[in-house]
């Protein structure tokens, strides 16, 4: 035998083996079959049902032929359906149109301190805890340094709150909260 014939014989033997396995699988093995349902060895007989004839739908009413509704109820419903229906339309009351009030105009409060309030530019905090405010008055370009309780014009510097709000008081004692760095 030559070296070339051995691989061909191996392929042929594999094909024969695959063919025998397929034949065995398809012919010898039987698929599992479920038993036929029945009672005491006898198979059940298939049943069939016939629908009763239904008349044309133009004149067909289910309660005339419904055996589960009593005759008295069918007759009472038949009389009720044969009576003419009266449609009563109640007149509507005339529509009331109420005028809508325009909302009240609420203007925002004027800028704090009016037109001559100081513009707070910044502040300094010293090692002893005292605070000075750096501000400019309207119409001036030179900044002023002020300690709590000091007065410039009609304005008295009171304190700094929340770390960024300077509190000033005017000559009437009314207090104004001015944001540091804003107007």
Secondary structure, DSSP 8 states (H G I E B T S, - for coil): --HHHHHHHHHHHHHHHHHHHHHIIIIIS--------EETTEE-------------TTT--HHHH-TTS-HHHHHHHHHHHHS----------------------------TTGGG--EEEEEEE-TTS-EEEEEE-TT--S-EEEETT-EETTEEEEEEETTTEEEEE-TT--EEEEETT--
